[in-house]
């Protein structure tokens, strides 16, 4: 039996999708039940748009690959956490945009473990804007090293 929050078997399944997100030229199939658990605010926004429009929702301000990573998290949070790819800064910004608290917390943990000279100022900015005091302190500690 598949846990209620595990929908990886539906990821990229156009036949059973409830609607599509469109980023530039890329269309990504989306299933409402996958968003219900990890992106309720995004689902509510999508449902408002779907009432007025077609089944394709344009998404602006997010790269298609980052939106896909966001959806991978929504469809399979446990599997997503196993990946070591560093998408955390862009994903954090996307999670902030879509108000996904579960993903925000996962990204916070990833960013906290992956501070580098290349991303430190971006992470400080995020920590400051979102008032993540612990992350901000960790960034300051990283700089002092």
N, C-alpha and C positions, 0 to 999 in steps of 0.2 A: 504494500500500500504506500502511496506517495504522501509525504507529510503535507499539511495544508499550505505551507509556505514554499514548497518546492515545485517549480513549474518549468524547469530547464528543458523538459521534453517538448514544450511548446515554443521555445525561443526560435525565431525565424520561420515559424509555421504560418504561412500566408493563408492556408485553407481554413484554419479555425480562428483567425484573428478577428477581433471585434472592430478594429480600425487600424489605420497606418499613421505613423509619424513620418514627415518628410523633411529632411535636412538637405538643402540644396537639391541635388538630383537623386539622392538616396532615399528610398522608401523602406521603412522598417515596420514589420507587422507587430501589433500590440494586442495583448489579451487583458481585458479588464481585471480578471481574477488575479493575475500576477501583480498588478499595481495595487490592488486592494490592501495587501499586507505591508508593503514597503514604500509606497508612494501615493498615499491617499489624496494628498493635495493635488498632485498631478492628475490623478484620475478624476477628481471633481472638476478641475479646469478643463480636462479633455471632454468630459460629459457635457459641460456648458457649451463648448464649441460644437460638439456633435449635434446638439439640439438645433443649432442654427445652420450648420453646414453639412458637407458631405462626410464621408468616412476617412478622409485624408486630412491630417492636421499638420500644418506647417510649423516647424520649430525653428525659431531664430535665436542667434546668439550662442549656439552650442554646436560644436563639430559633430559630424555623424558618428565618428569613432568613439567619442566621449559619450554621446547619447546611447550608443550600443553598449558600452561598458556599464552605464547607469542601468540599462534594462537588464543586462546580465545579472547585476546585483538584485534587481527586483524579482527576477525569475528564480534565482538560486543564490540567496545570500551566503549560505554555508560553503558552497563551491567557490563563490567569488572570493571569499576570505583566504582561500588557499593560494591564490595567485600572488606572485611577488612583483608583478609589473608595477611601475610607479606612475600611476595615473592619478594619484591621490589629490594633487593640487587642483587639476581641472575637474576631477570628479567632485571635489569638495565644493567648488564654485557651482557646479551643476546641481548638486544636492541642495545647496543654499537656494538656488533659483527655484527649484521645485519643492522646497520645504520638506525634504525627506530626512527626518531626524535620525533614523536608523543608519542611513548611509553617511550622514554627517559624522556620527560617532565612529563608524568604521574608518572613515577617511582621517579623522582626527588621530586615531591610533596608528594608522599607516604613516601619516605625516610626522608624527612624533618620533617614529622609529627611522625615518629616512631624511633627516635634515642634511642638506648639503650646501656648499657655498653657492651653487647655482639656484637653489630654490628658497633660501633662507628669507629673503626680503618679501617674496610673494607669500610665504607662510606667515611671516610677521604681520603683513597687511590683513590676511584672512583672520588671524587670531585677534587682531585689534578690532576689526569690523564686527566680528561675531562675539567679542568679549570672552574668548577662550583664554582665560588668564593663565591656566596651567601650560597650555601650548606656548603662549607668549613668553612665559618664564623659561621654558625649555629652550626656546629660540635664543633668548638672551644668554643663557648658559652656554649654548653652542658657540655663540659669537665670542664669548670670553675665553673659550678653550684655546 
